[in-house]
Amino acid sequence: MNLLRSIRSDGTINGSLSPSAVRDIVRSYGAQINVPDLNPHDLRRTCAKLARLGGAPIEIIQHTLGHASIKTTEIYMSTGEESNAGDFIDIVKESDA
């Protein structure tokens, strides 16, 4: 299933966005928030980490990420990768507001 679609100026849905188009869009918005090296994987990792912090079951995160094995998700969640989008964007929880 293709989640990301392009939309023509008349509002009709076009074909799927290519991986490079998604990367270009994310980098463009990243540049606007002074994070020029932001990439789609940063957003994916951030989504998974925030879901877990918010109490989402690991099985739901596995499904969201499309991992066939729960072990893959566990490894993905425990990797000490250098950063995620949450490191650059001030995320305010409702309880903090």
N, C-alpha and C positions, 0 to 999 in steps of 0.2 A: 504494500500500500504506500502510495506517495503522499506524504503529508503536506509538503510545501509545493504550492502551485503559483505560477505567475498569473497576473490578472491584467488584461488589456485595458486601455483607457476607457473603453465603453462598458467595462465591468464584466465582460465575459471571461471565463476561466480558460486559461491556456494550458499548455503542457506542464510537466514537472520542472522545477528549477534544477539546474545541474549543481553538482557539488561545488564547482568553482563559483557559480552565481551566489550560492548561499554564503560561501567564504567571503566573497566581495561585499555582500550586504553587511555581514557581521563586522568586517574590518572597517567599513564605512561608518557604521554606528559607533564602533570602538574608537575611531579617530575623533568623533564628535564628543566623546566623554574622556578624551585624553588617554585612551588605552589603544594605541595604534596596532599593537600586536595581538589584539583579541581575536580568537578564532572559534569556530563552532564547537570544537572539542572542549574549550573552556566553559562554554555555556552548558554543554551536556554534563560535564563533571560537576558544575555548580548546581544544576538541577538535581542530580543524584544526591549530592551532599546535603543540600537544603531539605530535600524530601526526607532523608534519614533523620536529620536534626529535628524536623517537624513531626517525627514519630511514624513515618510511613514504613510499613513492613518491607523487609528486604525483598520479598517475593513480588511486591508491587513495583519496586524499583527495578528488579530484574526484568519484569515484563515491559516497563517503560523503556528501558535501554535496549531491549531486544536480545538479551543474552539467553542462550539456550540452557546454560548451566548456572545454578545458583552460586557455584564456586567461582565462576568468572565474575559475577557481580560482587562477591565478597572480596576478591582480589582487587577489583576495580575500585571499590570503596576504601580499601586500606592502603592504596598506593600513595606514596608521599610525593606525588607530582608537585612541581614547583609552585603552582598557583592556580586559582580559579577566578572566575569573574567576581565572586564575592569579596576577593581581596582588594578589588579596585572600586567597588560600588558600595556605598553605605546602605546596607539593608536594615530596615527598621521593622522589627516584629510588632504585631498589633499590641502585645503586652507591654512593649517599650514606649509606645506612642502616647 
